[in-house]
Amino acid sequence: MTIGVVVFPGSNCDRDCVHVLRHVLGQHVVVVWHEETSVAGLDAVILPGGFAYGDYLRAGAVAATSPIMAAVRAFAAGGGPVLGICNGFQVLLEAGVLPGAMLRNRGLQFLCRPVHLRVESTRTPFTRTLREGQVLRLPIAHGEGNYYAPPALLETVEAEKQVVFRYCDPDGRISAEANPNGSLRNIAGICSPRGNVLGLMPHPERAAEEILGSVDGRLIFESLLASLHSRAPVTAG
């Protein structure tokens, strides 16, 4: 089983993802440069956090046009698991793989602190071994994490149960006070209609070892591994 971590110019959490997968979870990981055009042979793809292309224009906008993204789209369309973390989530939105857009944080300030998330859906490979209502503690680090979708699209996302995580308090209550960036309906992560693509703003790779203060992020990677072990291989693009 091989997991690919895509690296754009400006990615800065790629090594963290590789470390967690390779050294904490013992998986085979390859680094995929953004100029490559194929993800053949991979069982899952991760777009890590960072500032791809300096986040010029909008966060993730330039990276969404990278050569590798055509292959990532094809892989996702074929049912392959794709995880976008923070900047990776922004890239998936800009690429049209996930619906909606990301605005600057309410208050226009960069935020870097732990938050709590409530699991809203367990139908994705990344949350299958979690339980609905479970609360995770993960860090955020972003300036544009304010999820937005027009009213009709937002209703579709809700109706299709594509909201996977919402910001909450430590007891799982959804409130304005628990929302760090102004995201609509406290949305912190959404999935594709099929559920195989997940984007989330918090960083699970920064909460995968005890020394980091939380191991809740490891649950997301472990869920992916459990899903990969129980499924047929994906035809990669």
N, C-alpha and C positions, 0 to 999 in steps of 0.2 A: 504494500500500500504506500502510495507516494502523494504527498501534499505539496502543492506549489505556493510559494509566497511571491507575489508580483512586486517588483521594485520600480518605482518611478523616480525621476530626479526630484529629490526633496522628501522622499519617504524617510521617516526616522524611527519607525517602530517595526521595521522588517526584521531586524536582528532579534528583537524581543520575541516576536512570533516564532522565529526559527528556534530560538533558545527553548521556549516552552514546549514546542512540539518535539524537538530533537532530544533535549537533555532532561526535561521534566517528564515527558510522556513517552520517550523512546521511539519516536516515529521517524520514517525516512522523509526528509524534506529537501526540496530543491528550490533555488532562487530563480525566478523568472524575470529577466530584464524586460523593460517595457517595449523595447524595439523588436522583441521576438514576435512571431506570428502564429504560434501553435501552443496549445496546452495538452497535446496528445500524451497519453501515458499517465496523466494526473488523475487522482481520485477525488480531489477537492482543491479549490483555489481560494486563497486568501488575499484580499487587497488590504494592506496594513494602513496604519495611521501615519500622519506626517503632513507635509505641505507640498504636495505634488506640483512641480513647476512653479513653486513659490506661491501657489494659489492665485496666480494672476487671473484677471477677468473675474472669475468666481471660483470658490474652492472646488477643485475637482474638474473644472470645465475643460482645461487643456488636456489633462490626463485622460479624459473620456475619449479623446481622439487618438490616443496612442495606438500603434499597430496591434499590441496584444489584446486590446479591448474587443476587436472583432472575434477573436478566438474565445474570449471570456463570454461574450454574448451567446455564441454558438454552444459553448459548454453548458451555460445556464439554460438555454432553450432545450437542450437535450436532457435536462433533469439533473445535471451535475451540481453538487453542493458548492455554493459560493458565499463567502463571508466577507463583508466589507466593514472594517472597523474605523470609525471616526472619518478621517479623510477618505478611506476606502468606501465608506457609506456615501460620502458626498460624490465620489467618482461614479458609483452605481446610479445615483439619482441623475447626474449630468448625462450619463450614457443612456438613460431611459430604461435601464434594467429594472429599476424600482421606481414607483410613482411618487410624485411630489417634488419639493425643492427644499433647500436649506437657506435660511436667512441668518443674518447676524444675530447674535444673542440679544435678548432683551437687556437693555442697559448698555449695550455696545462694548462690553468688556470681555476680555479673554478669561475663561474660567478654568481653574485647575484644582479639583478637590474631589473627595469621595461623594458619591450619591447612592441612593437606594433605588432599585428597580423592582417592579412587580412583574412576574411572568404572566403574560396574558394568553399565550398560546404555546402548546407543546407539539404542534404539528410539523415543526421544522426539524431538520436533522440536528440542529444546534440546541434544541430545547426538548428533544424527545424524552430524555431521561429525567427532566425536571418535572415539577408539578405546577399546575395553574395556581396562581396566588402566592407562589414561593417568592420570597424577597431576597435579592442579591445585593451585595455592596461592592461597587466597582468605582474606579476613578474616572472622571472626565477631564479633558484638556482640549478645549476648542473655543474658537471665537465665532464660528458659524454653526451652531447646533440647534437652531430654532426651526424645528420642522414645520413646513407649511404645505398645504394642499388646498386648492379651491374647494368650496363647500360640496359640490357634487362629487368630486373625486374623493374627498375625505369620507363622505358617506359610503362610497363604494369600498374604500379601504377598510372601513369599520365593518360593513356588511359581509365582506369576504373574509373577515377575521384575519386581516393581514397585520394588525397591530400585535407585535410580539412582546414588547416591553413598554411599560410606562414608568415615569419617575413617580416615586411615592415616598412616604416617610418610613421610618424603620419598622412600623407595624403594618405596612402595606396600604395605608390610606392614601388615596389620590387627592392632592390638594394643590392650590396655587403656590403655597409656601414650599412644597416639595419639588416644584418645577424650577430647575436652575436657569433655564434659558428662554422660557416663554413658548416652548413648543406647543402646538395645538394639541389639546386634550392630553397633555403630559407625555406625548409620544417620544419614546427614546429609541425605538427600534421597530422596523417593519420588515415584512417578507414579501416575496413575489406571490402571485396568485397560487402557484403550485406549491409554494412553501420551501423550495429548495435554495432560494437566495435570501440571505438575511443581511440587513444593514443595521448597525447600532452605533450610537455615538460614544458610549462608555468603552473603556479599554479592558477587555478580559485578560489580555496578555500581561497586564500590569497588576493582576491580582490572582496569580496562579501559584504562588509559593508563600509559605508562612512568613518568610522574612519580609515580604512586601505588605503584610498586615491583613491580607485576605486571600483565601483560595477559592472564592466564589467564581472567579473567571475560569478556573480550570474545569468547572462543571460544563461550561459551554463546549470546550474542546473535547472533553471526555464524551459528551453526548454525540458530537460529530463522529468520533472514532467508533462508538457503539453502533451508530447508524451505518457507517461504511462497512463494518464487519457483517452486517445483516442484509446487505443489498447487493444487486448485480452490478458489474462494472458499467461505467458510463462511456458512451462513444464520444470521445473528445474532438473539439474542433481544431 
